[in-house]
Amino acid sequence: MPSRDSAPAKKLLAWYDNHARDLPWRVSPRDRTKGIRPDPYRVWLSEIMLQQTTVAAVRSYFYAFTARWPTIAALAAADEEDILKAWAGLGYYSRARNLKKCAEAIMADHGGAFPADLDALRALPGIGDYTSAAIAAIAFDLPAAVVDGNVERVVTRLRAIDTPLTKAKPAIKAEVAAMLDPERPGDFAQATMDLGATICTPKRPACLPCPLRSECAALDQGDPERFPVKAPKKDKPLRVGAAFVLVRDDGAVLLEKRAGTGLLAGMTQVPTTGWNARHDGETGSDAAPVAGTEWRRCGQVRHVFTHFALDLTVWHALSNHRASDGQWWSPASELAGEALPTVMKKAIACALPDAF
């Protein structure tokens, strides 16, 4: 017996068959009918990259990664530093380190193939409830409820769920589970994501061409943009610190590697002071890594992390200082290829506007 939600699912899939986005990691509905199956490796890689990031930002990274490491075996054999360098700019660098760990676990424990099992997928490094459901549904057509930000928006509007989003997630997942088409769970998941990304957008949703228009409770109430209901935002604390851009006569920049644990673990940086989410760092040139050097204040950059905002005072100096242990001089031509997080690129660009 079909569920009470079978009609919306059929409408959504009919719309998807004609309007599916062309994405480099996706097998189109037409190709699916020809028996072409999604590559679990590409599905997994895209889902990890897309966390907290847009499709537009991810495309070039995805092409570069799959060209360099076309298989899970190739990624497992890669050097972590190379992965971090290739990841630089996507943020949340623990995800990049977990790519390596997950690839190694699949090679060691699963014979080089992603397991077609929700619990086994969830047990892999860096794969949580959402990503395991997405891989299970999209790569293996298992009836898993896939809920990302786009899906949350579609469902809360469709059902006019007025509970704040943080508390509404179980209800949203239950609605998705009741609605999904068990014969095409992968296409259903991607159809719902596409609807949220292209039609049911956060601002000014295009309700007129929406395939679920006649069943949308939020539209019936006359205010789709009210959903999803969000809890009031807490103010993020503001931390301060300093970054020191030291440049050699030949244009090379002094870099060092951050500690292997904590924020931006293992990433590359210019020398900086001891700021973190809970404590400020020094902001003056007195904390500079090279004494007796004439430091010039270039300005200040702001970067917003998940739990705090950071203002870095940027200092610039010229020196042929010998690099200490754990430091190295990066030639100007190689700077863009270093594993620099965005905050450090901002700091360097403040001192050297043409660095990137």
VENQUI-V72456 format. One record per residue. RES is the residue in one small letter. PSI is psi as a letter, one per 20 degrees, with the letter a starting at -180 (none if undefined). Layout:
BEGIN
res=RES psi=PSI
res=RES psi=PSI
END
This chain:
BEGIN
res=m psi=p
res=p psi=q
res=s psi=r
res=r psi=i
res=d psi=j
res=s psi=h
res=a psi=g
res=p psi=h
res=a psi=g
res=k psi=g
res=k psi=g
res=l psi=g
res=l psi=h
res=a psi=h
res=w psi=g
res=y psi=h
res=d psi=h
res=n psi=i
res=h psi=j
res=a psi=p
res=r psi=q
res=d psi=o
res=l psi=q
res=p psi=i
res=w psi=j
res=r psi=q
res=v psi=p
res=s psi=q
res=p psi=h
res=r psi=g
res=d psi=h
res=r psi=h
res=t psi=i
res=k psi=j
res=g psi=j
res=i psi=p
res=r psi=q
res=p psi=q
res=d psi=o
res=p psi=h
res=y psi=g
res=r psi=h
res=v psi=g
res=w psi=g
res=l psi=g
res=s psi=g
res=e psi=h
res=i psi=g
res=m psi=h
res=l psi=i
res=q psi=p
res=q psi=j
res=t psi=q
res=t psi=q
res=v psi=g
res=a psi=h
res=a psi=h
res=v psi=h
res=r psi=g
res=s psi=h
res=y psi=g
res=f psi=g
res=y psi=g
res=a psi=g
res=f psi=g
res=t psi=h
res=a psi=h
res=r psi=h
res=w psi=n
res=p psi=i
res=t psi=r
res=i psi=h
res=a psi=g
res=a psi=h
res=l psi=h
res=a psi=h
res=a psi=i
res=a psi=q
res=d psi=p
res=e psi=h
res=e psi=h
res=d psi=h
res=i psi=g
res=l psi=h
res=k psi=g
res=a psi=h
res=w psi=h
res=a psi=p
res=g psi=i
res=l psi=i
res=g psi=r
res=y psi=m
res=y psi=i
res=s psi=h
res=r psi=h
res=a psi=g
res=r psi=h
res=n psi=h
res=l psi=g
res=k psi=g
res=k psi=g
res=c psi=g
res=a psi=g
res=e psi=h
res=a psi=h
res=i psi=h
res=m psi=g
res=a psi=h
res=d psi=i
res=h psi=k
res=g psi=k
res=g psi=j
res=a psi=p
res=f psi=p
res=p psi=p
res=a psi=l
res=d psi=p
res=l psi=g
res=d psi=h
res=a psi=h
res=l psi=g
res=r psi=h
res=a psi=i
res=l psi=q
res=p psi=p
res=g psi=j
res=i psi=o
res=g psi=a
res=d psi=g
res=y psi=g
res=t psi=h
res=s psi=g
res=a psi=g
res=a psi=g
res=i psi=g
res=a psi=g
res=a psi=g
res=i psi=g
res=a psi=h
res=f psi=j
res=d psi=k
res=l psi=q
res=p psi=m
res=a psi=q
res=a psi=o
res=v psi=o
res=v psi=o
res=d psi=a
res=g psi=h
res=n psi=g
res=v psi=g
res=e psi=g
res=r psi=g
res=v psi=g
res=v psi=g
res=t psi=h
res=r psi=g
res=l psi=g
res=r psi=j
res=a psi=l
res=i psi=o
res=d psi=j
res=t psi=p
res=p psi=q
res=l psi=h
res=t psi=h
res=k psi=i
res=a psi=i
res=k psi=g
res=p psi=g
res=a psi=h
res=i psi=g
res=k psi=h
res=a psi=h
res=e psi=g
res=v psi=g
res=a psi=h
res=a psi=h
res=m psi=h
res=l psi=q
res=d psi=o
res=p psi=i
res=e psi=h
res=r psi=l
res=p psi=h
res=g psi=g
res=d psi=h
res=f psi=g
res=a psi=g
res=q psi=h
res=a psi=g
res=t psi=g
res=m psi=g
res=d psi=h
res=l psi=g
res=g psi=h
res=a psi=h
res=t psi=h
res=i psi=g
res=c psi=l
res=t psi=r
res=p psi=g
res=k psi=q
res=r psi=l
res=p psi=q
res=a psi=m
res=c psi=h
res=l psi=g
res=p psi=j
res=c psi=p
res=p psi=i
res=l psi=j
res=r psi=g
res=s psi=i
res=e psi=j
res=c psi=o
res=a psi=h
res=a psi=g
res=l psi=h
res=d psi=h
res=q psi=i
res=g psi=j
res=d psi=m
res=p psi=h
res=e psi=i
res=r psi=i
res=f psi=q
res=p psi=q
res=v psi=p
res=k psi=q
res=a psi=q
res=p psi=p
res=k psi=q
res=k psi=q
res=d psi=p
res=k psi=p
res=p psi=q
res=l psi=p
res=r psi=q
res=v psi=q
res=g psi=a
res=a psi=q
res=a psi=p
res=f psi=o
res=v psi=o
res=l psi=p
res=v psi=p
res=r psi=r
res=d psi=h
res=d psi=j
res=g psi=i
res=a psi=q
res=v psi=p
res=l psi=p
res=l psi=r
res=e psi=r
res=k psi=p
res=r psi=r
res=a psi=q
res=g psi=i
res=t psi=r
res=g psi=a
res=l psi=p
res=l psi=k
res=a psi=p
res=g psi=i
res=m psi=r
res=t psi=q
res=q psi=r
res=v psi=q
res=p psi=p
res=t psi=r
res=t psi=r
res=g psi=l
res=w psi=q
res=n psi=a
res=a psi=h
res=r psi=i
res=h psi=q
res=d psi=q
res=g psi=r
res=e psi=q
res=t psi=i
res=g psi=r
res=s psi=i
res=d psi=h
res=a psi=j
res=a psi=q
res=p psi=i
res=v psi=o
res=a psi=q
res=g psi=j
res=t psi=q
res=e psi=o
res=w psi=p
res=r psi=p
res=r psi=p
res=c psi=h
res=g psi=b
res=q psi=q
res=v psi=q
res=r psi=p
res=h psi=p
res=v psi=o
res=f psi=r
res=t psi=g
res=h psi=i
res=f psi=r
res=a psi=q
res=l psi=p
res=d psi=o
res=l psi=p
res=t psi=p
res=v psi=p
res=w psi=q
res=h psi=p
res=a psi=q
res=l psi=p
res=s psi=q
res=n psi=k
res=h psi=q
res=r psi=p
res=a psi=p
res=s psi=r
res=d psi=p
res=g psi=j
res=q psi=r
res=w psi=q
res=w psi=o
res=s psi=o
res=p psi=q
res=a psi=h
res=s psi=i
res=e psi=i
res=l psi=g
res=a psi=h
res=g psi=i
res=e psi=q
res=a psi=m
res=l psi=p
res=p psi=r
res=t psi=h
res=v psi=h
res=m psi=h
res=k psi=h
res=k psi=g
res=a psi=g
res=i psi=g
res=a psi=h
res=c psi=h
res=a psi=h
res=l psi=n
res=p psi=h
res=d psi=j
res=a psi=h
res=f psi=none
END
